[in-house]
Amino acid sequence: MAHHEHVSNTKRIWFVFGLLSVVTIIEVFLGIYKPEALHGQHVLGMNLLNWVFYILTIFKAYYIVWAFM
């Protein structure tokens, strides 16, 4: 009979939690302070701050799917 070891993913879960928390804190900070360097620049019809939010949101969604699916 084959013996299968149970591998704990606790370390990976805490790493993902920490990474996503840091990204969320960055998003909140940017949303509250709205740095003029990002808010005043326009790229492809939107200000750069919105692009940063979109990129960070896609990063978080991708990382959740990659880590847990």
PQR file of N, CA, C, O and H, with PARSE charges and radii, in Angstrom:
ATOM      1  N   MET A   1       0.824  -1.187   0.000 -0.4000 1.5000
ATOM      2  CA  MET A   1       0.000   0.000   0.000 -0.0000 2.0000
ATOM      3  C   MET A   1       0.869   1.252   0.000  0.5500 1.7000
ATOM      4  O   MET A   1       1.898   1.314   0.672 -0.5500 1.4000
ATOM      5  N   ALA A   2       0.447   2.214  -0.741 -0.4000 1.5000
ATOM      6  CA  ALA A   2       1.196   3.468  -0.801 -0.0000 2.0000
ATOM      7  C   ALA A   2       0.860   4.323   0.412  0.5500 1.7000
ATOM      8  O   ALA A   2      -0.294   4.421   0.829 -0.5500 1.4000
ATOM      9  H   ALA A   2      -0.390   2.164  -1.286  0.4000 1.0000
ATOM     10  N   HIS A   3       1.879   4.928   0.958 -0.4000 1.5000
ATOM     11  CA  HIS A   3       1.695   5.799   2.118 -0.0000 2.0000
ATOM     12  C   HIS A   3       1.780   7.246   1.656  0.5500 1.7000
ATOM     13  O   HIS A   3       2.789   7.665   1.088 -0.5500 1.4000
ATOM     14  H   HIS A   3       2.817   4.849   0.619  0.4000 1.0000
ATOM     15  N   HIS A   4       0.723   8.006   1.900 -0.4000 1.5000
ATOM     16  CA  HIS A   4       0.695   9.407   1.501 -0.0000 2.0000
ATOM     17  C   HIS A   4       0.837  10.283   2.728  0.5500 1.7000
ATOM     18  O   HIS A   4       0.132  10.111   3.723 -0.5500 1.4000
ATOM     19  H   HIS A   4      -0.096   7.666   2.361  0.4000 1.0000
ATOM     20  N   GLU A   5       1.757  11.219   2.640 -0.4000 1.5000
ATOM     21  CA  GLU A   5       1.945  12.163   3.741 -0.0000 2.0000
ATOM     22  C   GLU A   5       1.008  13.346   3.565  0.5500 1.7000
ATOM     23  O   GLU A   5       0.782  13.818   2.451 -0.5500 1.4000
ATOM     24  H   GLU A   5       2.329  11.359   1.832  0.4000 1.0000
ATOM     25  N   HIS A   6       0.478  13.809   4.663 -0.4000 1.5000
ATOM     26  CA  HIS A   6      -0.336  15.024   4.632 -0.0000 2.0000
ATOM     27  C   HIS A   6       0.600  16.224   4.729  0.5500 1.7000
ATOM     28  O   HIS A   6       1.355  16.358   5.691 -0.5500 1.4000
ATOM     29  H   HIS A   6       0.663  13.425   5.567  0.4000 1.0000
ATOM     30  N   VAL A   7       0.543  17.083   3.733 -0.4000 1.5000
ATOM     31  CA  VAL A   7       1.408  18.256   3.708 -0.0000 2.0000
ATOM     32  C   VAL A   7       0.585  19.456   4.165  0.5500 1.7000
ATOM     33  O   VAL A   7      -0.476  19.743   3.612 -0.5500 1.4000
ATOM     34  H   VAL A   7      -0.070  16.973   2.951  0.4000 1.0000
ATOM     35  N   SER A   8       1.082  20.141   5.164 -0.4000 1.5000
ATOM     36  CA  SER A   8       0.385  21.309   5.682 -0.0000 2.0000
ATOM     37  C   SER A   8       0.689  22.527   4.817  0.5500 1.7000
ATOM     38  O   SER A   8       1.839  22.782   4.462 -0.5500 1.4000
ATOM     39  H   SER A   8       1.944  19.908   5.614  0.4000 1.0000
ATOM     40  N   ASN A   9      -0.347  23.263   4.490 -0.4000 1.5000
ATOM     41  CA  ASN A   9      -0.191  24.475   3.693 -0.0000 2.0000
ATOM     42  C   ASN A   9      -0.286  25.724   4.556  0.5500 1.7000
ATOM     43  O   ASN A   9      -0.505  26.820   4.042 -0.5500 1.4000
ATOM     44  H   ASN A   9      -1.281  23.055   4.778  0.4000 1.0000
ATOM     45  N   THR A  10      -0.125  25.565   5.841 -0.4000 1.5000
ATOM     46  CA  THR A  10      -0.263  26.695   6.759 -0.0000 2.0000
ATOM     47  C   THR A  10       0.715  27.811   6.433  0.5500 1.7000
ATOM     48  O   THR A  10       0.344  28.985   6.447 -0.5500 1.4000
ATOM     49  H   THR A  10       0.053  24.674   6.258  0.4000 1.0000
ATOM     50  N   LYS A  11       1.955  27.459   6.141 -0.4000 1.5000
ATOM     51  CA  LYS A  11       2.969  28.467   5.830 -0.0000 2.0000
ATOM     52  C   LYS A  11       2.584  29.244   4.572  0.5500 1.7000
ATOM     53  O   LYS A  11       2.706  30.468   4.534 -0.5500 1.4000
ATOM     54  H   LYS A  11       2.256  26.505   6.130  0.4000 1.0000
ATOM     55  N   ARG A  12       2.123  28.537   3.549 -0.4000 1.5000
ATOM     56  CA  ARG A  12       1.723  29.199   2.307 -0.0000 2.0000
ATOM     57  C   ARG A  12       0.514  30.098   2.525  0.5500 1.7000
ATOM     58  O   ARG A  12       0.455  31.201   1.983 -0.5500 1.4000
ATOM     59  H   ARG A  12       2.024  27.542   3.579  0.4000 1.0000
ATOM     60  N   ILE A  13      -0.448  29.634   3.313 -0.4000 1.5000
ATOM     61  CA  ILE A  13      -1.644  30.434   3.592 -0.0000 2.0000
ATOM     62  C   ILE A  13      -1.267  31.726   4.307  0.5500 1.7000
ATOM     63  O   ILE A  13      -1.775  32.791   3.958 -0.5500 1.4000
ATOM     64  H   ILE A  13      -0.399  28.737   3.753  0.4000 1.0000
ATOM     65  N   TRP A  14      -0.388  31.652   5.298 -0.4000 1.5000
ATOM     66  CA  TRP A  14       0.032  32.865   6.018 -0.0000 2.0000
ATOM     67  C   TRP A  14       0.823  33.805   5.115  0.5500 1.7000
ATOM     68  O   TRP A  14       0.701  35.024   5.228 -0.5500 1.4000
ATOM     69  H   TRP A  14       0.025  30.787   5.582  0.4000 1.0000
ATOM     70  N   PHE A  15       1.636  33.238   4.215 -0.4000 1.5000
ATOM     71  CA  PHE A  15       2.373  34.076   3.274 -0.0000 2.0000
ATOM     72  C   PHE A  15       1.412  34.829   2.348  0.5500 1.7000
ATOM     73  O   PHE A  15       1.562  36.031   2.133 -0.5500 1.4000
ATOM     74  H   PHE A  15       1.735  32.247   4.124  0.4000 1.0000
ATOM     75  N   VAL A  16       0.429  34.113   1.807 -0.4000 1.5000
ATOM     76  CA  VAL A  16      -0.562  34.737   0.928 -0.0000 2.0000
ATOM     77  C   VAL A  16      -1.348  35.795   1.699  0.5500 1.7000
ATOM     78  O   VAL A  16      -1.595  36.884   1.179 -0.5500 1.4000
ATOM     79  H   VAL A  16       0.307  33.136   1.982  0.4000 1.0000
ATOM     80  N   PHE A  17      -1.739  35.486   2.923 -0.4000 1.5000
ATOM     81  CA  PHE A  17      -2.454  36.451   3.761 -0.0000 2.0000
ATOM     82  C   PHE A  17      -1.619  37.718   3.963  0.5500 1.7000
ATOM     83  O   PHE A  17      -2.129  38.830   3.834 -0.5500 1.4000
ATOM     84  H   PHE A  17      -1.539  34.602   3.345  0.4000 1.0000
ATOM     85  N   GLY A  18      -0.343  37.544   4.279 -0.4000 1.5000
ATOM     86  CA  GLY A  18       0.535  38.692   4.494 -0.0000 2.0000
ATOM     87  C   GLY A  18       0.719  39.521   3.233  0.5500 1.7000
ATOM     88  O   GLY A  18       0.638  40.749   3.271 -0.5500 1.4000
ATOM     89  H   GLY A  18       0.072  36.640   4.384  0.4000 1.0000
ATOM     90  N   LEU A  19       0.968  38.844   2.112 -0.4000 1.5000
ATOM     91  CA  LEU A  19       1.168  39.551   0.850 -0.0000 2.0000
ATOM     92  C   LEU A  19      -0.084  40.333   0.445  0.5500 1.7000
ATOM     93  O   LEU A  19       0.009  41.502   0.073 -0.5500 1.4000
ATOM     94  H   LEU A  19       1.034  37.846   2.081  0.4000 1.0000
ATOM     95  N   LEU A  20      -1.235  39.699   0.515 -0.4000 1.5000
ATOM     96  CA  LEU A  20      -2.475  40.375   0.141 -0.0000 2.0000
ATOM     97  C   LEU A  20      -2.806  41.504   1.111  0.5500 1.7000
ATOM     98  O   LEU A  20      -3.378  42.516   0.707 -0.5500 1.4000
ATOM     99  H   LEU A  20      -1.310  38.749   0.818  0.4000 1.0000
ATOM    100  N   SER A  21      -2.457  41.345   2.368 -0.4000 1.5000
ATOM    101  CA  SER A  21      -2.665  42.421   3.338 -0.0000 2.0000
ATOM    102  C   SER A  21      -1.803  43.630   3.015  0.5500 1.7000
ATOM    103  O   SER A  21      -2.269  44.766   3.088 -0.5500 1.4000
ATOM    104  H   SER A  21      -1.991  40.523   2.696  0.4000 1.0000
ATOM    105  N   VAL A  22      -0.545  43.389   2.657 -0.4000 1.5000
ATOM    106  CA  VAL A  22       0.351  44.493   2.303 -0.0000 2.0000
ATOM    107  C   VAL A  22      -0.169  45.227   1.063  0.5500 1.7000
ATOM    108  O   VAL A  22      -0.182  46.457   1.030 -0.5500 1.4000
ATOM    109  H   VAL A  22      -0.165  42.466   2.597  0.4000 1.0000
ATOM    110  N   VAL A  23      -0.592  44.484   0.056 -0.4000 1.5000
ATOM    111  CA  VAL A  23      -1.119  45.109  -1.162 -0.0000 2.0000
ATOM    112  C   VAL A  23      -2.377  45.917  -0.843  0.5500 1.7000
ATOM    113  O   VAL A  23      -2.557  47.014  -1.371 -0.5500 1.4000
ATOM    114  H   VAL A  23      -0.581  43.484   0.082  0.4000 1.0000
ATOM    115  N   THR A  24      -3.242  45.388   0.010 -0.4000 1.5000
ATOM    116  CA  THR A  24      -4.459  46.104   0.398 -0.0000 2.0000
ATOM    117  C   THR A  24      -4.127  47.372   1.177  0.5500 1.7000
ATOM    118  O   THR A  24      -4.762  48.406   0.970 -0.5500 1.4000
ATOM    119  H   THR A  24      -3.096  44.496   0.439  0.4000 1.0000
ATOM    120  N   ILE A  25      -3.155  47.308   2.057 -0.4000 1.5000
ATOM    121  CA  ILE A  25      -2.733  48.503   2.807 -0.0000 2.0000
ATOM    122  C   ILE A  25      -2.204  49.564   1.851  0.5500 1.7000
ATOM    123  O   ILE A  25      -2.477  50.751   2.029 -0.5500 1.4000
ATOM    124  H   ILE A  25      -2.638  46.468   2.224  0.4000 1.0000
ATOM    125  N   ILE A  26      -1.454  49.147   0.844 -0.4000 1.5000
ATOM    126  CA  ILE A  26      -0.959  50.094  -0.165 -0.0000 2.0000
ATOM    127  C   ILE A  26      -2.133  50.734  -0.898  0.5500 1.7000
ATOM    128  O   ILE A  26      -2.140  51.944  -1.124 -0.5500 1.4000
ATOM    129  H   ILE A  26      -1.233  48.183   0.700  0.4000 1.0000
ATOM    130  N   GLU A  27      -3.124  49.926  -1.269 -0.4000 1.5000
ATOM    131  CA  GLU A  27      -4.308  50.463  -1.952 -0.0000 2.0000
ATOM    132  C   GLU A  27      -5.047  51.477  -1.083  0.5500 1.7000
ATOM    133  O   GLU A  27      -5.444  52.538  -1.564 -0.5500 1.4000
ATOM    134  H   GLU A  27      -3.118  48.943  -1.086  0.4000 1.0000
ATOM    135  N   VAL A  28      -5.227  51.156   0.174 -0.4000 1.5000
ATOM    136  CA  VAL A  28      -5.916  52.073   1.087 -0.0000 2.0000
ATOM    137  C   VAL A  28      -5.119  53.361   1.237  0.5500 1.7000
ATOM    138  O   VAL A  28      -5.691  54.450   1.184 -0.5500 1.4000
ATOM    139  H   VAL A  28      -4.904  50.294   0.564  0.4000 1.0000
ATOM    140  N   PHE A  29      -3.815  53.252   1.423 -0.4000 1.5000
ATOM    141  CA  PHE A  29      -2.961  54.430   1.543 -0.0000 2.0000
ATOM    142  C   PHE A  29      -3.078  55.317   0.307  0.5500 1.7000
ATOM    143  O   PHE A  29      -3.245  56.531   0.421 -0.5500 1.4000
ATOM    144  H   PHE A  29      -3.350  52.367   1.466  0.4000 1.0000
ATOM    145  N   LEU A  30      -2.989  54.706  -0.879 -0.4000 1.5000
ATOM    146  CA  LEU A  30      -3.100  55.475  -2.117 -0.0000 2.0000
ATOM    147  C   LEU A  30      -4.489  56.096  -2.273  0.5500 1.7000
ATOM    148  O   LEU A  30      -4.618  57.210  -2.781 -0.5500 1.4000
ATOM    149  H   LEU A  30      -2.854  53.719  -0.972  0.4000 1.0000
ATOM    150  N   GLY A  31      -5.515  55.385  -1.840 -0.4000 1.5000
ATOM    151  CA  GLY A  31      -6.873  55.912  -1.940 -0.0000 2.0000
ATOM    152  C   GLY A  31      -7.122  57.077  -1.009  0.5500 1.7000
ATOM    153  O   GLY A  31      -7.884  57.985  -1.341 -0.5500 1.4000
ATOM    154  H   GLY A  31      -5.410  54.480  -1.428  0.4000 1.0000
ATOM    155  N   ILE A  32      -6.493  57.065   0.150 -0.4000 1.5000
ATOM    156  CA  ILE A  32      -6.683  58.157   1.115 -0.0000 2.0000
ATOM    157  C   ILE A  32      -5.864  59.376   0.720  0.5500 1.7000
ATOM    158  O   ILE A  32      -6.377  60.495   0.724 -0.5500 1.4000
ATOM    159  H   ILE A  32      -5.874  56.328   0.420  0.4000 1.0000
ATOM    160  N   TYR A  33      -4.594  59.170   0.377 -0.4000 1.5000
ATOM    161  CA  TYR A  33      -3.699  60.303   0.143 -0.0000 2.0000
ATOM    162  C   TYR A  33      -3.662  60.790  -1.307  0.5500 1.7000
ATOM    163  O   TYR A  33      -3.293  61.937  -1.557 -0.5500 1.4000
ATOM    164  H   TYR A  33      -4.177  58.261   0.373  0.4000 1.0000
ATOM    165  N   LYS A  34      -4.037  59.943  -2.259 -0.4000 1.5000
ATOM    166  CA  LYS A  34      -4.072  60.294  -3.680 -0.0000 2.0000
ATOM    167  C   LYS A  34      -2.867  61.139  -4.105  0.5500 1.7000
ATOM    168  O   LYS A  34      -3.006  62.336  -4.354 -0.5500 1.4000
ATOM    169  H   LYS A  34      -4.337  59.012  -2.055  0.4000 1.0000
ATOM    170  N   PRO A  35      -1.698  60.524  -4.188 -0.5600 1.5000
ATOM    171  CA  PRO A  35      -0.500  61.285  -4.562  0.2800 2.0000
ATOM    172  C   PRO A  35      -0.681  62.001  -5.903  0.5500 1.7000
ATOM    173  O   PRO A  35      -1.125  61.408  -6.887 -0.5500 1.4000
ATOM    174  N   GLU A  36      -0.335  63.258  -5.917 -0.4000 1.5000
ATOM    175  CA  GLU A  36      -0.525  64.073  -7.122 -0.0000 2.0000
ATOM    176  C   GLU A  36       0.258  63.527  -8.312  0.5500 1.7000
ATOM    177  O   GLU A  36      -0.172  63.667  -9.457 -0.5500 1.4000
ATOM    178  H   GLU A  36       0.025  63.739  -5.118  0.4000 1.0000
ATOM    179  N   ALA A  37       1.407  62.904  -8.044 -0.4000 1.5000
ATOM    180  CA  ALA A  37       2.202  62.325  -9.127 -0.0000 2.0000
ATOM    181  C   ALA A  37       1.429  61.233  -9.874  0.5500 1.7000
ATOM    182  O   ALA A  37       1.635  61.035 -11.071 -0.5500 1.4000
ATOM    183  H   ALA A  37       1.756  62.790  -7.114  0.4000 1.0000
ATOM    184  N   LEU A  38       0.551  60.534  -9.174 -0.4000 1.5000
ATOM    185  CA  LEU A  38      -0.260  59.486  -9.804 -0.0000 2.0000
ATOM    186  C   LEU A  38      -1.628  60.010 -10.221  0.5500 1.7000
ATOM    187  O   LEU A  38      -2.145  59.643 -11.275 -0.5500 1.4000
ATOM    188  H   LEU A  38       0.384  60.695  -8.201  0.4000 1.0000
ATOM    189  N   HIS A  39      -2.204  60.859  -9.399 -0.4000 1.5000
ATOM    190  CA  HIS A  39      -3.567  61.342  -9.642 -0.0000 2.0000
ATOM    191  C   HIS A  39      -3.615  62.350 -10.781  0.5500 1.7000
ATOM    192  O   HIS A  39      -4.627  62.437 -11.477 -0.5500 1.4000
ATOM    193  H   HIS A  39      -1.784  61.157  -8.542  0.4000 1.0000
ATOM    194  N   GLY A  40      -2.559  63.104 -10.985 -0.4000 1.5000
ATOM    195  CA  GLY A  40      -2.552  64.148 -12.004 -0.0000 2.0000
ATOM    196  C   GLY A  40      -2.135  63.677 -13.388  0.5500 1.7000
ATOM    197  O   GLY A  40      -2.373  64.373 -14.374 -0.5500 1.4000
ATOM    198  H   GLY A  40      -1.737  63.033 -10.420  0.4000 1.0000
ATOM    199  N   GLN A  41      -1.515  62.504 -13.473 -0.4000 1.5000
ATOM    200  CA  GLN A  41      -1.040  61.979 -14.763 -0.0000 2.0000
ATOM    201  C   GLN A  41      -2.147  61.178 -15.445  0.5500 1.7000
ATOM    202  O   GLN A  41      -2.831  60.383 -14.800 -0.5500 1.4000
ATOM    203  H   GLN A  41      -1.321  61.939 -12.672  0.4000 1.0000
ATOM    204  N   HIS A  42      -2.317  61.385 -16.731 -0.4000 1.5000
ATOM    205  CA  HIS A  42      -3.330  60.644 -17.484 -0.0000 2.0000
ATOM    206  C   HIS A  42      -2.656  59.736 -18.499  0.5500 1.7000
ATOM    207  O   HIS A  42      -1.774  60.159 -19.246 -0.5500 1.4000
ATOM    208  H   HIS A  42      -1.761  62.031 -17.255  0.4000 1.0000
ATOM    209  N   VAL A  43      -3.089  58.476 -18.512 -0.4000 1.5000
ATOM    210  CA  VAL A  43      -2.575  57.474 -19.438 -0.0000 2.0000
ATOM    211  C   VAL A  43      -3.769  56.744 -20.039  0.5500 1.7000
ATOM    212  O   VAL A  43      -4.594  56.196 -19.309 -0.5500 1.4000
ATOM    213  H   VAL A  43      -3.806  58.133 -17.905  0.4000 1.0000
ATOM    214  N   LEU A  44      -3.863  56.735 -21.343 -0.4000 1.5000
ATOM    215  CA  LEU A  44      -4.950  56.049 -22.052 -0.0000 2.0000
ATOM    216  C   LEU A  44      -6.336  56.446 -21.528  0.5500 1.7000
ATOM    217  O   LEU A  44      -7.211  55.597 -21.356 -0.5500 1.4000
ATOM    218  H   LEU A  44      -3.193  57.180 -21.936  0.4000 1.0000
ATOM    219  N   GLY A  45      -6.517  57.721 -21.284 -0.4000 1.5000
ATOM    220  CA  GLY A  45      -7.823  58.241 -20.902 -0.0000 2.0000
ATOM    221  C   GLY A  45      -8.177  58.141 -19.428  0.5500 1.7000
ATOM    222  O   GLY A  45      -9.260  58.568 -19.029 -0.5500 1.4000
ATOM    223  H   GLY A  45      -5.807  58.411 -21.424  0.4000 1.0000
ATOM    224  N   MET A  46      -7.299  57.592 -18.617 -0.4000 1.5000
ATOM    225  CA  MET A  46      -7.555  57.488 -17.173 -0.0000 2.0000
ATOM    226  C   MET A  46      -6.343  57.994 -16.426  0.5500 1.7000
ATOM    227  O   MET A  46      -5.221  57.963 -16.931 -0.5500 1.4000
ATOM    228  H   MET A  46      -6.419  57.244 -18.940  0.4000 1.0000
ATOM    229  N   ASN A  47      -6.590  58.468 -15.193 -0.4000 1.5000
ATOM    230  CA  ASN A  47      -5.417  58.895 -14.430 -0.0000 2.0000
ATOM    231  C   ASN A  47      -4.625  57.674 -13.974  0.5500 1.7000
ATOM    232  O   ASN A  47      -5.160  56.574 -13.830 -0.5500 1.4000
ATOM    233  H   ASN A  47      -7.502  58.492 -14.783  0.4000 1.0000
ATOM    234  N   LEU A  48      -3.356  57.902 -13.755 -0.4000 1.5000
ATOM    235  CA  LEU A  48      -2.429  56.819 -13.438 -0.0000 2.0000
ATOM    236  C   LEU A  48      -2.808  56.110 -12.136  0.5500 1.7000
ATOM    237  O   LEU A  48      -2.565  54.912 -11.994 -0.5500 1.4000
ATOM    238  H   LEU A  48      -2.922  58.795 -13.871  0.4000 1.0000
ATOM    239  N   LEU A  49      -3.392  56.828 -11.200 -0.4000 1.5000
ATOM    240  CA  LEU A  49      -3.801  56.216  -9.936 -0.0000 2.0000
ATOM    241  C   LEU A  49      -4.838  55.119 -10.171  0.5500 1.7000
ATOM    242  O   LEU A  49      -4.773  54.062  -9.543 -0.5500 1.4000
ATOM    243  H   LEU A  49      -3.589  57.801 -11.316  0.4000 1.0000
ATOM    244  N   ASN A  50      -5.783  55.358 -11.061 -0.4000 1.5000
ATOM    245  CA  ASN A  50      -6.765  54.314 -11.373 -0.0000 2.0000
ATOM    246  C   ASN A  50      -6.092  53.094 -11.983  0.5500 1.7000
ATOM    247  O   ASN A  50      -6.465  51.963 -11.669 -0.5500 1.4000
ATOM    248  H   ASN A  50      -5.835  56.217 -11.571  0.4000 1.0000
ATOM    249  N   TRP A  51      -5.104  53.303 -12.851 -0.4000 1.5000
ATOM    250  CA  TRP A  51      -4.373  52.175 -13.425 -0.0000 2.0000
ATOM    251  C   TRP A  51      -3.661  51.377 -12.348  0.5500 1.7000
ATOM    252  O   TRP A  51      -3.630  50.148 -12.400 -0.5500 1.4000
ATOM    253  H   TRP A  51      -4.800  54.222 -13.106  0.4000 1.0000
ATOM    254  N   VAL A  52      -3.093  52.064 -11.380 -0.4000 1.5000
ATOM    255  CA  VAL A  52      -2.417  51.375 -10.276 -0.0000 2.0000
ATOM    256  C   VAL A  52      -3.418  50.515  -9.509  0.5500 1.7000
ATOM    257  O   VAL A  52      -3.118  49.373  -9.161 -0.5500 1.4000
ATOM    258  H   VAL A  52      -3.118  53.063 -11.338  0.4000 1.0000
ATOM    259  N   PHE A  53      -4.614  51.064  -9.245 -0.4000 1.5000
ATOM    260  CA  PHE A  53      -5.645  50.286  -8.553 -0.0000 2.0000
ATOM    261  C   PHE A  53      -6.049  49.054  -9.365  0.5500 1.7000
ATOM    262  O   PHE A  53      -6.186  47.962  -8.813 -0.5500 1.4000
ATOM    263  H   PHE A  53      -4.857  51.992  -9.528  0.4000 1.0000
ATOM    264  N   TYR A  54      -6.236  49.227 -10.663 -0.4000 1.5000
ATOM    265  CA  TYR A  54      -6.602  48.087 -11.509 -0.0000 2.0000
ATOM    266  C   TYR A  54      -5.512  47.021 -11.494  0.5500 1.7000
ATOM    267  O   TYR A  54      -5.804  45.832 -11.367 -0.5500 1.4000
ATOM    268  H   TYR A  54      -6.124  50.114 -11.111  0.4000 1.0000
ATOM    269  N   ILE A  55      -4.277  47.438 -11.622 -0.4000 1.5000
ATOM    270  CA  ILE A  55      -3.166  46.481 -11.647 -0.0000 2.0000
ATOM    271  C   ILE A  55      -3.050  45.732 -10.319  0.5500 1.7000
ATOM    272  O   ILE A  55      -2.860  44.516 -10.301 -0.5500 1.4000
ATOM    273  H   ILE A  55      -4.040  48.404 -11.725  0.4000 1.0000
ATOM    274  N   LEU A  56      -3.165  46.466  -9.205 -0.4000 1.5000
ATOM    275  CA  LEU A  56      -3.087  45.804  -7.897 -0.0000 2.0000
ATOM    276  C   LEU A  56      -4.261  44.849  -7.680  0.5500 1.7000
ATOM    277  O   LEU A  56      -4.085  43.781  -7.094 -0.5500 1.4000
ATOM    278  H   LEU A  56      -3.320  47.453  -9.219  0.4000 1.0000
ATOM    279  N   THR A  57      -5.444  45.218  -8.140 -0.4000 1.5000
ATOM    280  CA  THR A  57      -6.618  44.351  -8.006 -0.0000 2.0000
ATOM    281  C   THR A  57      -6.449  43.081  -8.831  0.5500 1.7000
ATOM    282  O   THR A  57      -6.758  41.988  -8.358 -0.5500 1.4000
ATOM    283  H   THR A  57      -5.587  46.086  -8.616  0.4000 1.0000
ATOM    284  N   ILE A  58      -5.964  43.218 -10.049 -0.4000 1.5000
ATOM    285  CA  ILE A  58      -5.729  42.035 -10.891 -0.0000 2.0000
ATOM    286  C   ILE A  58      -4.639  41.159 -10.278  0.5500 1.7000
ATOM    287  O   ILE A  58      -4.740  39.932 -10.304 -0.5500 1.4000
ATOM    288  H   ILE A  58      -5.713  44.106 -10.433  0.4000 1.0000
ATOM    289  N   PHE A  59      -3.594  41.786  -9.724 -0.4000 1.5000
ATOM    290  CA  PHE A  59      -2.542  41.024  -9.049 -0.0000 2.0000
ATOM    291  C   PHE A  59      -3.125  40.199  -7.903  0.5500 1.7000
ATOM    292  O   PHE A  59      -2.818  39.015  -7.764 -0.5500 1.4000
ATOM    293  H   PHE A  59      -3.512  42.782  -9.702  0.4000 1.0000
ATOM    294  N   LYS A  60      -3.971  40.833  -7.079 -0.4000 1.5000
ATOM    295  CA  LYS A  60      -4.553  40.113  -5.943 -0.0000 2.0000
ATOM    296  C   LYS A  60      -5.451  38.975  -6.416  0.5500 1.7000
ATOM    297  O   LYS A  60      -5.400  37.876  -5.864 -0.5500 1.4000
ATOM    298  H   LYS A  60      -4.221  41.795  -7.192  0.4000 1.0000
ATOM    299  N   ALA A  61      -6.267  39.228  -7.429 -0.4000 1.5000
ATOM    300  CA  ALA A  61      -7.154  38.176  -7.943 -0.0000 2.0000
ATOM    301  C   ALA A  61      -6.344  37.017  -8.511  0.5500 1.7000
ATOM    302  O   ALA A  61      -6.644  35.855  -8.240 -0.5500 1.4000
ATOM    303  H   ALA A  61      -6.308  40.120  -7.878  0.4000 1.0000
ATOM    304  N   TYR A  62      -5.324  37.331  -9.295 -0.4000 1.5000
ATOM    305  CA  TYR A  62      -4.470  36.291  -9.861 -0.0000 2.0000
ATOM    306  C   TYR A  62      -3.796  35.483  -8.754  0.5500 1.7000
ATOM    307  O   TYR A  62      -3.747  34.255  -8.823 -0.5500 1.4000
ATOM    308  H   TYR A  62      -5.080  38.275  -9.516  0.4000 1.0000
ATOM    309  N   TYR A  63      -3.281  36.162  -7.741 -0.4000 1.5000
ATOM    310  CA  TYR A  63      -2.557  35.478  -6.678 -0.0000 2.0000
ATOM    311  C   TYR A  63      -3.477  34.568  -5.874  0.5500 1.7000
ATOM    312  O   TYR A  63      -3.074  33.479  -5.464 -0.5500 1.4000
ATOM    313  H   TYR A  63      -3.321  37.159  -7.684  0.4000 1.0000
ATOM    314  N   ILE A  64      -4.709  35.008  -5.647 -0.4000 1.5000
ATOM    315  CA  ILE A  64      -5.676  34.165  -4.938 -0.0000 2.0000
ATOM    316  C   ILE A  64      -5.962  32.907  -5.740  0.5500 1.7000
ATOM    317  O   ILE A  64      -5.953  31.806  -5.190 -0.5500 1.4000
ATOM    318  H   ILE A  64      -5.037  35.892  -5.979  0.4000 1.0000
ATOM    319  N   VAL A  65      -6.215  33.058  -7.026 -0.4000 1.5000
ATOM    320  CA  VAL A  65      -6.486  31.895  -7.881 -0.0000 2.0000
ATOM    321  C   VAL A  65      -5.276  30.992  -7.948  0.5500 1.7000
ATOM    322  O   VAL A  65      -5.416  29.775  -7.834 -0.5500 1.4000
ATOM    323  H   VAL A  65      -6.222  33.952  -7.473  0.4000 1.0000
ATOM    324  N   TRP A  66      -4.078  31.555  -8.130 -0.4000 1.5000
ATOM    325  CA  TRP A  66      -2.873  30.755  -8.237 -0.0000 2.0000
ATOM    326  C   TRP A  66      -2.606  29.980  -6.943  0.5500 1.7000
ATOM    327  O   TRP A  66      -2.213  28.815  -6.988 -0.5500 1.4000
ATOM    328  H   TRP A  66      -3.964  32.544  -8.223  0.4000 1.0000
ATOM    329  N   ALA A  67      -2.816  30.613  -5.812 -0.4000 1.5000
ATOM    330  CA  ALA A  67      -2.465  29.996  -4.531 -0.0000 2.0000
ATOM    331  C   ALA A  67      -3.478  28.948  -4.070  0.5500 1.7000
ATOM    332  O   ALA A  67      -3.109  27.963  -3.431 -0.5500 1.4000
ATOM    333  H   ALA A  67      -3.136  31.559  -5.775  0.4000 1.0000
ATOM    334  N   PHE A  68      -4.746  29.159  -4.392 -0.4000 1.5000
ATOM    335  CA  PHE A  68      -5.780  28.308  -3.781 -0.0000 2.0000
ATOM    336  C   PHE A  68      -6.572  27.454  -4.760  0.5500 1.7000
ATOM    337  O   PHE A  68      -7.387  26.638  -4.330 -0.5500 1.4000
ATOM    338  H   PHE A  68      -5.047  29.959  -4.911  0.4000 1.0000
ATOM    339  N   MET A  69      -6.364  27.610  -6.034 -0.4000 1.5000
ATOM    340  CA  MET A  69      -7.131  26.791  -6.983 -0.0000 2.0000
ATOM    341  C   MET A  69      -6.285  25.661  -7.517  0.5500 1.7000
ATOM    342  O   MET A  69      -6.758  24.866  -8.328 -0.5500 1.4000
ATOM    343  H   MET A  69      -5.701  28.273  -6.383  0.4000 1.0000
TER
END
